[in-house]
Amino acid sequence: MSVRINNGYVITANAQNACMEGCVIVDGGIIVYAGSEALAPDMDVARTIDANGGIIAPGFVNTHTHVAMNLLRGYADDMALMDWLQNSIWPAEARLDEEAVYWGTMLAIAEMVSGGITCFSDMYNFTEQIAKAANDAGIRALIATAVLDIDGQGDKRLQKAADLFDFVKDYPRVEAAIGPHAEYTVSPEMFKKVGKYAQKFGSRIHVHISETFGEHSECIERHGKTPIGLLNSLGLLELPLMAAHCVWISDEDMTLMAEKDITVLSCPGSNLKLGSGIARVCKMMDTGVNVSCATDGAASNNNLSMMEEMTLISLLQKGVNHQPMLMPAKTAVRIATINGAKALGLEQITGSIEAGKQADLVIIDTSGVRYCPKTNLLNHFVYSGSDADVKLTMVGGDILYEDGKITFGDIEEIKAKASQQTARLVMT
Amino acid sequence: MSVRINNGYVITANAQNACMEGCVIVDGGIIVYAGSEALAPDMDVARTIDANGGIIAPGFVNTHTHVAMNLLRGYADDMALMDWLQNSIWPAEARLDEEAVYWGTMLAIAEMVSGGITCFSDMYNFTEQIAKAANDAGIRALIATAVLDIDGQGDKRLQKAADLFDFVKDYPRVEAAIGPHAEYTVSPEMFKKVGKYAQKFGSRIHVHISETFGEHSECIERHGKTPIGLLNSLGLLELPLMAAHCVWISDEDMTLMAEKDITVLSCPGSNLKLGSGIARVCKMMDTGVNVSCATDGAASNNNLSMMEEMTLISLLQKGVNHQPMLMPAKTAVRIATINGAKALGLEQITGSIEAGKQADLVIIDTSGVRYCPKTNLLNHFVYSGSDADVKLTMVGGDILYEDGKITFGDIEEIKAKASQQTARLVMT
């Protein structure tokens, strides 16, 4: 379908960070024009949308989440990490099955599109169901099957990871990745096998790195190397690797990651909530590392709002470094959009509003009190707005959310099915 | 008007932190019952509201703000503090007049009630207009006229502060306070005069304390005392004093504040955004200090969402202290409600849902995806919800906001008038 969105303030997140009043024209799922209305090509379109002076921005790219964990939102909060995992999360997750993951994912996708997310990157089990739900909904996704061998099930999981590559091949917006869970759950031998699989499938590697101080320092005790140092010694940094969290990485880790083009998936809200700490994001960026941001799962966030993460990552860097100039609004937007696309290897097709890219975008209603007075729409978007301002979310030209409603399913059915699954998972 | 709100989950914030399924009955502006529906008194009421399983909570008490600064939202962000003040904020504020402050306040009140705030505490100039707007809208307010003498205008301002006490006497929900701005703008002599005024009027004192490291350490250089130590030496801690920010107060300051019953108005979002730092809120509370939370002005936040501040103050304490058990959801709710009422000396009339108190409350719609699955409504309220979930805001039994609309004015007129004022203030 062809669509022309008029009367907008376009935040492009292109290389020049251009923002301008104008319009966006979409044809065949592709952005064919973004710029001033006066210079727009004269095209017949199936639908014209009036943005009413609102923002047209790239959709958010949520680079690290576990979408099915929406089923466990609010179930166990304010607990110590290991108590939380061992006594609440893992027992519930042990009851997961394909149906639960499918409906948990649908719930999460409904939440994500309502907050302007057009692409997500996941690491979990039952990943075929995550892929199926993403395809059913029409959202873009990079899905990594979790691999760990601490329980002796490594090769079985590796096979499941391999299966996913075949499973997603007919899903146009879904790609598979491989997800070695973390240094403390994956042996060096298994990491090497993962590396070979990633080479074979040409896939990205999605891994948790140095989320907590304990995890980081115990790796040094075990191996005489940081997690990043260990992965480097195993050859994994030669492959496209996405490192979630990175709260405790060293300066040397950062230098190595910049050299090897390893990308960071920072989860500021989850890192606070679980008591992990605050990642040194500005230092990473100064070192040359590509930093994206993400919500993590809803069990540790407790929502999937990239709008909130975008605000938080900026505020935290200003506050912790005592420098209010750090991470200005335009940088926060890049972290939440184009940097995420780069992290996922999708920067050629999404992450910014530029002619030739997929039409993955949002329209933000700026008529509310939080956008008044209209001094600076970019500042309002980052520092004042909220998910509730999202008027429309489009992926590849398809509208997945508009005026408070998802278009790909019955929200009441999704909530009911997800709630039934939760009741089963958390039964005691 | 009498109202019965049925089918709710009541978060009382009473001394026992009780939460229960039930109803709330309001008569003559007063809560006459809160508890199970089965035990509710059989009363004729003018209106019955179905909360539809949603939350009924005390309205938020926003203890430190400068509401008229809504006019400068987004005007100057990502700047160093003194550059921001000297080159952006102060020149704009120099053009403020009564009309600007009135409409800026109305805009802020519209925003606050849409986010469930039922009471605010302000410090600014042209405070008669703030009081008038609060009274026109029907919101509860404690308004302090800013007093400083660094420019030689101290006695004039002190007179204005005195005038406000007379001005508000016919406004049932508005009280006056006196607001010596900060140690670096108010001389010790003027602080003593302020103390005498506060005694004379029986009023509270609202002051900025140790917001930045520079301010805190320069006071020690000047006086050999911290700002709190200085105020103690001037006798001001014997009076009911509300200390905003307190990011850099010492352990000794905390002990003194606990002894003297001095209350903290913590502004976590503003403190991050301006690069001031992160207040040691849990340490303060462990020492026995009453801590409330607040938005500060919209020029440094950039919105007036207490929902966001409630979440943030909890997450920050967990994250910075590396202890996810710190500041659990029930404590965050207290900080945003009853602790705020205590800070303002209003805990006998507001801040919790208890029979005999003013009906200052909110109804939260829990039918959205962020409240699904319904594992724990208290956790969802603190960690997942947003202002957009506020369905109704009531002050003293009067509904000020319902289903997306304010009831005390025309929102389009308020936005237009405020925007006109902003255009005048920021003209270059």
Interface residues (C-beta under 8 A of the other chain):
Chain A: N70 L71 L72 R73 G74 Y75 D77 D78 M79 A80 L81 W84 L107 A110 E111 S114 F213 G269 N271 L272 K273 L274 G275 S276 G277 I278 A298 N301 N302 N303 S305 E308 L312 L315 L316 K318 G319 V320 N321 H322 Q323 P324 M325 L326 M327 P328 A329 V369 R370 C372 P373 K374 T375 N376 L377 N379 H380 Y383 S384 S386 D387 A388 I411 K415 A418 S419 T422 A423 V426
Chain B: N70 L71 L72 R73 G74 Y75 D77 D78 M79 A80 L81 W84 L107 A110 E111 S114 F213 G269 N271 L272 K273 L274 G275 S276 G277 I278 A298 N301 N302 N303 S305 E308 L312 L315 L316 K318 G319 V320 N321 H322 Q323 P324 M325 L326 M327 P328 A329 V369 R370 C372 P373 K374 T375 N376 L377 N379 H380 Y383 S384 S386 D387 A388 I411 K415 A418 S419 T422 A423 V426
